[in-house]
Amino acid sequence: MTESDIQLKKFQKELSAGTVSLALLAVLARAGEPMYGYQIAKQLERFGGGVLSGKQSALYPVLRNLEASGLLDSHVEPSVSGPPRRYYRITALGQAALREWAAAWRATRDSVDTVLEGLLP
């Protein structure tokens, strides 16, 4: 692995830290109903084009942190095909955070795009 590859991986890791939380809130807001982890991961794949890029295990700590912050609620239900499943839903506080974070994301994206304009092919 080259130094360039190492730096790119580091950049991608730092960049994804906040964007995963934003994407999770958006998926749960769009769903309009509680979802369990695997369902959320599938929706991220479908809509997010690889926000987690195959790191489904990274989803659960983020879900727990969002719940601890009051942005999500969860409950456990038995499953007929395996262990019980924890279902997550976005709270009113999570909806408000989603609106604020989405606005911050768009402003940041637009600003960075402006700075990068003309630099990349």
C-alpha positions as CSV (number, residue, x, y, z in Angstrom):
1,M,0.0,0.0,0.0
2,T,1.4,3.4,-1.0
3,E,1.5,6.5,1.2
4,S,-1.1,8.0,-1.1
5,D,-3.4,5.0,-0.5
6,I,-2.9,5.3,3.3
7,Q,-3.7,9.0,3.2
8,L,-6.8,8.4,1.1
9,K,-8.1,5.7,3.5
10,K,-7.5,8.1,6.5
11,F,-9.3,10.9,4.7
12,Q,-12.3,8.6,3.9
13,K,-12.5,7.4,7.5
14,E,-12.5,11.0,8.8
15,L,-15.0,12.1,6.2
16,S,-17.4,9.2,6.9
17,A,-17.6,9.8,10.7
18,G,-20.4,12.3,10.6
19,T,-21.9,11.4,7.3
20,V,-22.9,8.0,8.5
21,S,-25.0,9.5,11.3
22,L,-26.6,11.9,8.9
23,A,-27.4,9.0,6.5
24,L,-28.8,6.8,9.2
25,L,-31.2,9.6,10.4
26,A,-32.3,10.2,6.8
27,V,-33.0,6.5,6.2
28,L,-35.1,6.2,9.3
29,A,-36.9,9.4,8.6
30,R,-37.7,8.3,5.0
31,A,-38.9,4.9,6.2
32,G,-41.6,6.3,8.5
33,E,-41.6,3.1,10.5
34,P,-39.2,1.3,12.9
35,M,-36.4,-0.7,11.2
36,Y,-33.8,-3.2,12.4
37,G,-30.1,-3.0,11.6
38,Y,-30.0,-5.2,8.6
39,Q,-33.0,-3.3,7.0
40,I,-31.2,0.0,7.6
41,A,-28.0,-1.3,6.1
42,K,-29.9,-2.5,3.0
43,Q,-31.5,0.9,2.6
44,L,-28.1,2.6,3.0
45,E,-26.8,0.4,0.2
46,R,-29.8,1.2,-2.0
47,F,-29.9,4.9,-1.5
48,G,-26.4,5.7,-0.2
49,G,-24.2,4.2,-2.8
50,G,-21.9,2.6,-0.1
51,V,-21.9,5.1,2.7
52,L,-20.8,2.3,5.0
53,S,-19.0,0.5,2.1
54,G,-19.4,-3.0,3.4
55,K,-18.8,-2.2,7.1
56,Q,-22.2,-3.2,8.4
57,S,-20.8,-3.8,11.9
58,A,-19.9,0.0,12.0
59,L,-23.7,0.7,11.9
60,Y,-24.5,-0.6,15.4
61,P,-22.2,1.7,17.5
62,V,-23.6,4.7,15.5
63,L,-27.2,3.6,16.1
64,R,-26.4,3.2,19.8
65,N,-24.8,6.7,20.0
66,L,-27.7,8.3,18.2
67,E,-30.1,6.6,20.6
68,A,-28.1,7.7,23.6
69,S,-28.3,11.2,22.3
70,G,-32.1,11.0,22.1
71,L,-32.2,11.1,18.3
72,L,-33.5,7.5,18.0
73,D,-35.7,5.3,20.1
74,S,-35.5,1.5,20.0
75,H,-37.3,-1.6,21.1
76,V,-36.7,-5.3,20.8
77,E,-39.1,-7.8,19.2
78,P,-38.8,-11.5,18.9
79,S,-38.0,-13.0,15.5
80,V,-39.4,-16.2,14.1
81,S,-36.2,-16.8,12.0
82,G,-33.5,-16.1,14.6
83,P,-32.5,-14.0,17.6
84,P,-34.7,-11.0,18.7
85,R,-34.3,-7.9,16.6
86,R,-33.8,-4.3,17.9
87,Y,-36.0,-1.9,15.9
88,Y,-35.0,1.8,15.7
89,R,-37.1,4.8,14.9
90,I,-36.3,8.5,14.6
91,T,-37.5,10.8,17.4
92,A,-38.8,14.4,17.2
93,L,-35.4,15.5,18.4
94,G,-33.8,13.3,15.7
95,Q,-36.1,14.9,13.0
96,A,-34.9,18.4,14.2
97,A,-31.3,17.3,14.1
98,L,-31.7,15.8,10.7
99,R,-33.0,19.1,9.3
100,E,-30.1,21.0,10.9
101,W,-27.4,18.5,9.9
102,A,-28.7,18.3,6.3
103,A,-28.5,22.1,6.1
104,A,-25.0,22.0,7.5
105,W,-24.0,19.2,5.1
106,R,-25.3,21.1,2.1
107,A,-23.6,24.3,3.1
108,T,-20.3,22.5,3.6
109,R,-20.6,20.5,0.4
110,D,-21.4,23.7,-1.6
111,S,-18.5,25.5,0.0
112,V,-16.0,22.7,-0.7
113,D,-17.3,22.3,-4.3
114,T,-16.7,26.1,-4.8
115,V,-13.1,25.8,-3.5
116,L,-12.5,22.7,-5.7
117,E,-14.1,24.2,-8.8
118,G,-11.7,24.1,-11.7
119,L,-9.0,22.1,-9.9
120,L,-10.3,18.6,-10.8
121,P,-10.9,17.2,-14.3
